[in-house]
Each structure stands twice: as structure tokens, then as C-alpha cells.
Amino acid sequence: MATAELPVSVIVPVYNTERYLTGCIDSLLHQSFSDFELILVNDGSTDGSKDICGHYAEIDSRVRLLSQSNQGQQAAIQRGVSLANGKWLFFVDSDDRLPEDAIQKLYDYCNDEIDIIVGFSFPGDGSVSRIPVERWRELQISSSEILCTRWGKLYRRNIVTQEVLQTPSNIRVGEDMIMNIKAAFNSDKPVTVVQTQVYYYNRNPGSVSATYRWTPEKFHALYEAVSDAIPPGAGSRYRHAAIRNGIGMLCGIILKGTRDDYRKLEQSPLLACIRSDTAKWQYRPGFNETIVLNHPSKWLTRQWIRARRSVQIIRQYINRNLLKH
């Protein structure tokens, strides 16, 4: 007998997060919106995470536990999605939590004219806007303005195919961005953005994102993956967005890489690739981008980027505090 379709499937990949897992699951099971299934995918945990998941599967019929050998977060998510019965998908990291009305706040905007509904991890003013899908694609490709995470969003199930979830095996951080780009090209509908908090993001010092050290080689692999996620013939506007993202990667190395990393940028495949794409797609870099592209290893470039980042952080802080009041 076929399983009836549910409104929402919540998918949580789990790997060695017993310290945070109970809080995560409790925040999900105590949602004001209750008509969902919770799929916990234990990815070969070696701590007590599997037992915690098993306990919740026994006491709440909405919880399904899937277990597999350790294959990585992306493989866990792929398995969860392949077995999901929900019309909409909501992803949660197992060391994070949700406000009690998180799913409801987004589900209120689900309709046939929308495939993606977006919330945030910080308080907002509750306003709602629609972004044309073309603009949404650019934002995801350039990795700007709206976070390119999986969490904090509702996705219509049929745009999150297994192909959308495929990422190159050498990408360990950045899978969310690749998924969002591919999903955006799987939809022709505008995206609803709700300026409200639907996620409590925990900065877990032991997580992959916290411990991952970016190098020019790793950024190059991510830049190529972003470029490959753009369908052939999609248009130069999307290629330009990828170049902007690539220049941002260069800035990341210049600011946070080792001295050896940013001094070698002049001869790096990453810089060569971005410069080549800039010419190929007739991208006109702005003044700041030109400095980065032409003088990435200069001490003055490093100081210039650092000053601009400080200004951006201050502006973001001011804007978020204005939203709170």
C-alpha cells in the first residue's frame, strides 16, 4: 500500500552530535505545525546519536530512523529525500534548533505558485516579498545577500531531485550552494522571502564548516562546481554571478588563508580560471574587483579588503538591529 503524501518532510542528517541532538529533535517535535514526518538519517555515528534517534522513533510515530555506514552528510540527505513522503522538504542540521513556530511561518505561504519559501536565522520585521526566479538564481550563484544554506527554507519536493543533490566528491563544504543553484534552475516560479527567524543556528566548533581550512585548490574546485551547476545556454548574467562569487573566494584566501596561500594566488588555477571567464563572458569588474584580480598577493590589497569587510559587518549589524526595533 502506498504511503499517503504528507504536507512536510523534515530531514536531519546525523553524525556524532549527541551533545546537541536532543535539543534539535525536541524543537522539531514541539512545533506548532505538527503534520510532518521527521526523517533522522544516522550516518554511521560512533557516539550515542543513534540511540537518541532510536528513542525518539519509539515514542513518536512521526519519527523515522534510517541508518547507514558513514558516507557523509550529502549521502545522508540524498537517502532521506529519496524516502520522503512530504510535498515540501525542510532541512535541519542535527546541532541546530528551531523556534516553535518555524515551520508554520513558512508553510503559511505554500501555494501552487511557489516552489521555495525562505526564512532566516535572525529576527526580522515579518515582511514578505517575492523575488523573480532569475534574480534568485543570481543570488545563489553569487552567494550574496541571502544565505545559500539548505536550512531555513521550504522546498517543493519535486524540484529537489537526486540530480540536484549530486555534488562532486571533492566538495566537502559548499554542497548547500550547489543544491540551491540546481534547485533554482529546476523552477520557473518566484521565490517567497519571509523576513522572520525560523532557525537557531549553533556555531558548533566541531562541525565540518568550523574546522574546514580553505585553500586556493579547494576554492577552485568549488568555483568549478558552481560553474558546472549553471545549465549550458543559461545566459551571461549567471556566468557573471559566478565570477562575482569567484572573486569573493579570492578575497577569502587573501584574508583568511596562510601567507603562503595568498602569495601563491598569482600562479593559482583559481585566479587563472576566473580571469579566463572574465574575458570569455565579457564581465566588467568594478574598481574593487579589479584590484583583487590584478594584485591578489599585494599587502595593500589585503588591507583594502579587510577595511571594506569591516564596513560591511558594521552595516549588517546596524541593519539587523534596525529590524529588531
Secondary structure as GFF3:
##gff-version 3
##sequence-region A 1 325
A	DSSP	beta_strand	6	14	.	.	.	ID=ss1
A	DSSP	alpha_helix	18	29	.	.	.	ID=ss2
A	DSSP	beta_strand	36	43	.	.	.	ID=ss3
A	DSSP	alpha_helix	49	59	.	.	.	ID=ss4
A	DSSP	beta_strand	63	68	.	.	.	ID=ss5
A	DSSP	alpha_helix	73	82	.	.	.	ID=ss6
A	DSSP	beta_strand	86	91	.	.	.	ID=ss7
A	DSSP	alpha_helix	102	107	.	.	.	ID=ss8
A	DSSP	beta_strand	116	120	.	.	.	ID=ss9
A	DSSP	beta_strand	128	131	.	.	.	ID=ss10
A	DSSP	alpha_helix	133	142	.	.	.	ID=ss11
A	DSSP	beta_strand	153	156	.	.	.	ID=ss12
A	DSSP	three_ten_helix	157	159	.	.	.	ID=ss13
A	DSSP	alpha_helix	162	165	.	.	.	ID=ss14
A	DSSP	alpha_helix	175	185	.	.	.	ID=ss15
A	DSSP	beta_strand	191	197	.	.	.	ID=ss16
A	DSSP	alpha_helix	208	211	.	.	.	ID=ss17
A	DSSP	alpha_helix	216	229	.	.	.	ID=ss18
A	DSSP	alpha_helix	236	256	.	.	.	ID=ss19
A	DSSP	alpha_helix	259	263	.	.	.	ID=ss20
A	DSSP	three_ten_helix	265	267	.	.	.	ID=ss21
A	DSSP	alpha_helix	269	280	.	.	.	ID=ss22
A	DSSP	alpha_helix	287	294	.	.	.	ID=ss23
A	DSSP	alpha_helix	299	324	.	.	.	ID=ss24
###
